Amino acid sequence: MIVEPGMVEALKKATSTVAPIPTVIPGADPIYQTAGDVGNRTLWAVCIIMALSSLAFYGMAFRQPVQKRLFHILTAFITTFAFLSYFAMASGDGISLNKTVITESHKHVPDTEQIIYREVYWARYVDWSVTTPLLLMDLALMAGLSGANILVAIVADVIMVLTGLFAAYGKGDGQKWGWYAWACIAYLVVVYQLAVNGRSTVASKDSKTKAFYGAIAGFTLILWTVYPIIWGIADGGRLVGLDAEIISYAVLDVLAKPVFGFWLLFTHDSMSSTSPSLEGFWSNGFGSQGTLRVGDD
């Protein structure tokens, strides 16, 4: 092929007017937000605390007659389920990765996506769905709440935990914070049952029981109010890392379960003359002619 000199000059002028093609920016590598050594050691430490507390509570239960063991058994079950939950999380069995995609806009180039995988400790929610109703039973029976109020409190509590779990796996902000809002509403129902109905019911009991219920119920509600705050900072807003999240929940769980349990049972045993007594099926089975009595003065 013969190329004329004029044609070469024309081609040079044509190509010189073409603007450079923008470079396409690829998405960055996925980010994995996982626990470090501090977080893992914390999980094992709390696992041991829950195990030792459970053994102590079962031992305290066996020292009481069966009619007086209700609070001991409920409290021992709380730390037992917590032990299983922390063992699962510490051993890596109660964890999954939640994928979040963040779209980033750029000028003159296509949008890019940043993928983030964050560990969600779903075993923690399984723990809360079992242990918090048991803890509510401790407080409700101490106050002498009616069966209807106890049922409402427990159902609201389970809704609170489940919607918190759904929020942790939410794909978008609207979905995540929508579930979080429902969890907060359910928590307010629990607060109403303990703070209003519980306080009204316990007013008919002796002064020691009233004072103790006010103290331990207030302690519990303060701790439970901190949980959603930690969730909003950690799982929700992702403003802190996994280690800080684990440590925060660990401190709350130790206070809300072993510390709560020892406080409850030591006080209960010291007030044995006025503590609830269960006869009938609880202590003698269906063949007995006794009656069920909870919260008698």
C-alpha positions in Angstrom: 0.0 0.0 0.0 1.4 3.4 -1.0 0.8 6.2 1.5 0.9 9.7 0.2 2.8 12.3 2.3 -0.3 14.4 2.5 -2.3 11.6 4.0 0.3 11.2 6.9 -0.1 14.8 7.9 -3.9 14.6 7.8 -3.8 11.6 10.1 -1.6 13.4 12.6 -3.9 16.4 12.8 -7.0 14.1 13.3 -5.5 12.1 16.1 -4.1 15.1 17.9 -7.6 16.5 18.5 -8.9 13.3 20.3 -9.1 13.8 24.2 -7.4 11.2 26.4 -9.7 8.3 27.5 -10.5 8.5 31.2 -9.0 5.7 33.3 -11.5 3.4 34.9 -10.9 3.1 38.6 -11.6 -0.4 39.8 -13.2 -1.1 43.1 -10.8 -1.6 46.1 -10.2 -5.0 47.6 -12.9 -6.1 50.1 -12.4 -5.0 53.7 -12.7 -7.6 56.4 -13.6 -6.3 59.9 -12.8 -9.2 62.3 -11.8 -9.6 65.9 -8.2 -9.5 67.0 -6.3 -11.3 69.8 -7.7 -8.9 72.4 -11.3 -9.7 71.4 -10.7 -13.4 71.2 -9.1 -13.5 74.7 -12.0 -11.5 76.1 -14.5 -14.1 74.7 -12.6 -16.9 76.4 -12.3 -15.0 79.7 -16.0 -14.3 79.8 -16.7 -17.9 78.9 -14.8 -19.0 82.0 -16.5 -16.5 84.2 -19.9 -17.8 83.0 -18.9 -21.4 83.6 -17.7 -20.7 87.2 -20.7 -18.6 88.0 -23.0 -21.4 86.8 -21.3 -23.9 89.0 -21.6 -21.5 92.0 -25.3 -20.9 91.3 -26.1 -24.7 91.0 -24.2 -25.2 94.3 -26.2 -22.5 96.0 -29.4 -24.1 94.7 -28.6 -27.5 96.2 -28.2 -25.8 99.6 -31.8 -24.7 99.5 -35.0 -26.8 99.9 -36.6 -27.4 96.5 -39.4 -25.0 97.4 -36.9 -22.2 97.6 -34.8 -22.9 94.5 -36.8 -21.1 91.8 -34.5 -18.0 91.6 -31.4 -20.2 91.9 -32.4 -22.4 89.0 -33.5 -19.5 86.8 -30.2 -17.6 87.5 -28.1 -20.7 86.9 -29.8 -21.3 83.6 -29.0 -17.7 82.6 -25.2 -18.1 83.1 -25.3 -21.6 81.6 -26.8 -20.4 78.3 -24.3 -17.4 78.4 -21.4 -19.9 78.8 -22.6 -21.9 75.8 -22.9 -18.7 73.8 -19.5 -17.4 74.7 -17.9 -20.8 74.0 -19.5 -20.8 70.6 -18.2 -17.3 69.8 -14.7 -17.9 71.3 -14.3 -21.1 69.3 -15.5 -19.5 66.0 -18.8 -21.4 65.7 -21.2 -18.6 66.5 -20.0 -16.0 63.9 -20.8 -15.1 60.3 -19.8 -12.4 57.9 -22.3 -9.7 56.9 -21.6 -8.1 53.5 -22.1 -4.4 53.0 -21.6 -2.6 49.7 -20.8 1.1 49.7 -21.0 2.9 46.4 -18.6 5.8 45.9 -19.1 8.4 43.2 -16.3 10.0 41.2 -16.1 12.8 38.7 -15.5 11.9 35.0 -15.2 8.2 35.9 -17.7 5.4 36.7 -18.8 4.9 40.3 -17.0 2.3 42.3 -18.1 -0.1 45.0 -16.4 -0.8 48.3 -17.3 -4.2 49.8 -17.0 -4.6 53.6 -17.4 -7.9 55.4 -18.0 -7.5 59.2 -18.3 -10.3 61.7 -21.7 -10.6 63.3 -21.8 -12.7 66.5 -25.2 -14.3 66.0 -24.7 -16.6 69.0 -25.0 -13.5 71.1 -28.5 -12.9 69.9 -29.4 -16.6 70.5 -28.1 -16.1 74.1 -30.1 -13.0 74.7 -33.3 -14.5 73.3 -33.1 -17.2 76.1 -31.4 -15.4 79.0 -33.2 -12.1 79.0 -36.6 -13.7 79.4 -35.2 -15.8 82.3 -33.9 -12.7 83.8 -37.2 -11.0 83.4 -38.8 -14.0 85.2 -36.5 -13.4 88.2 -37.6 -9.8 88.4 -41.3 -10.4 87.6 -41.7 -13.1 90.2 -39.9 -11.0 92.8 -42.3 -8.1 92.1 -45.3 -10.4 92.0 -46.4 -9.4 88.5 -49.5 -11.1 87.0 -49.2 -13.8 84.4 -50.6 -11.4 81.8 -47.9 -8.8 82.5 -45.2 -11.4 82.6 -46.3 -12.7 79.2 -46.3 -9.2 77.6 -42.8 -8.5 79.0 -41.3 -11.7 77.7 -42.9 -11.4 74.2 -41.7 -7.8 74.0 -38.3 -8.9 75.1 -38.0 -11.6 72.4 -39.2 -9.2 69.8 -36.5 -6.8 70.9 -33.8 -9.4 70.5 -35.0 -10.7 67.2 -35.4 -7.3 65.6 -31.9 -6.5 66.8 -30.6 -9.6 65.0 -32.5 -8.6 61.8 -30.9 -5.1 62.1 -27.4 -6.6 62.4 -27.9 -8.3 59.0 -29.6 -5.3 57.4 -28.4 -4.6 53.9 -29.1 -0.9 53.8 -29.4 1.9 56.3 -33.1 2.2 56.0 -33.6 -1.5 56.7 -31.0 -1.6 59.5 -32.3 1.4 61.4 -35.9 0.5 60.8 -35.4 -2.9 62.6 -33.4 -1.0 65.3 -36.4 1.4 65.9 -38.7 -1.6 66.4 -36.3 -3.1 68.9 -36.2 0.2 70.9 -40.1 0.3 70.9 -40.2 -3.3 72.2 -37.7 -2.4 74.9 -39.9 0.5 76.1 -42.6 -2.1 76.6 -40.3 -4.1 78.8 -39.3 -0.9 80.8 -43.0 -0.1 81.3 -43.7 -3.6 82.7 -40.8 -3.5 85.2 -40.7 0.2 86.1 -44.5 0.9 86.3 -46.4 -2.4 86.7 -43.6 -4.0 88.7 -43.2 -1.1 91.0 -47.0 -0.9 91.6 -47.2 -4.6 92.4 -44.2 -4.8 94.7 -45.6 -1.9 96.7 -47.8 -4.4 98.6 -44.8 -6.4 99.8 -42.6 -5.8 102.8 -40.1 -2.9 102.9 -37.0 -5.0 102.3 -38.5 -6.6 99.2 -39.6 -3.2 97.9 -36.2 -1.7 98.4 -34.4 -4.6 96.9 -36.6 -4.8 93.8 -36.2 -1.1 93.2 -32.4 -1.4 93.4 -31.9 -4.5 91.3 -34.6 -3.6 88.7 -33.1 -0.1 88.3 -29.6 -1.7 88.0 -30.9 -4.0 85.3 -32.7 -1.3 83.3 -29.6 0.9 83.3 -27.5 -1.9 81.9 -30.1 -2.8 79.3 -30.3 0.8 78.2 -26.5 0.7 77.4 -26.9 -2.3 75.1 -28.7 -0.5 72.3 -26.2 2.4 72.6 -23.3 0.0 72.1 -25.2 -1.6 69.2 -25.7 1.8 67.5 -22.0 2.6 67.7 -20.8 -0.9 66.8 -23.0 -3.0 64.5 -25.2 0.0 63.5 -22.8 2.9 62.8 -19.6 0.7 62.6 -17.7 3.5 64.4 -15.6 1.1 66.5 -13.8 -2.1 65.7 -14.8 -5.7 66.7 -12.4 -5.8 69.7 -14.1 -2.7 71.3 -17.5 -4.2 70.6 -16.6 -7.5 72.2 -15.1 -5.8 75.3 -18.1 -3.5 75.7 -20.7 -6.4 75.5 -18.5 -8.6 77.7 -18.5 -6.0 80.5 -22.3 -5.6 80.2 -22.9 -9.3 80.1 -20.8 -9.9 83.2 -22.6 -7.2 85.1 -26.1 -8.3 83.9 -25.7 -12.0 84.5 -23.1 -13.1 87.1 -23.1 -9.9 89.1 -26.9 -9.7 88.9 -27.1 -13.4 89.9 -24.9 -13.2 93.0 -26.6 -10.0 94.2 -30.0 -11.6 93.7 -29.3 -14.9 95.3 -27.3 -13.7 98.3 -30.0 -11.2 99.1 -32.7 -13.8 98.5 -31.1 -16.3 100.9 -30.7 -13.6 103.5 -34.5 -12.9 103.2 -35.5 -16.6 103.2 -38.3 -15.9 105.7 -40.1 -13.7 103.2 -38.9 -15.2 99.9 -41.3 -16.9 97.5 -42.1 -20.6 98.1 -43.3 -23.0 95.5 -45.2 -26.1 96.5 -47.5 -28.4 94.4 -46.1 -29.5 91.0 -42.8 -27.6 91.4 -41.7 -29.6 94.5 -44.0 -32.7 94.5 -45.2 -33.4 91.0 -48.7 -33.9 89.7 -49.6 -36.4 92.3 -49.5 -33.8 95.1 -52.5 -31.9 96.5 -50.5 -28.8 97.2 -50.9 -25.4 95.6 -48.7 -23.1 93.6 -47.7 -20.1 95.6 -45.4 -17.4 94.2 -44.6 -14.2 96.0 -46.3 -14.8 99.3 -45.4 -12.5 102.1 
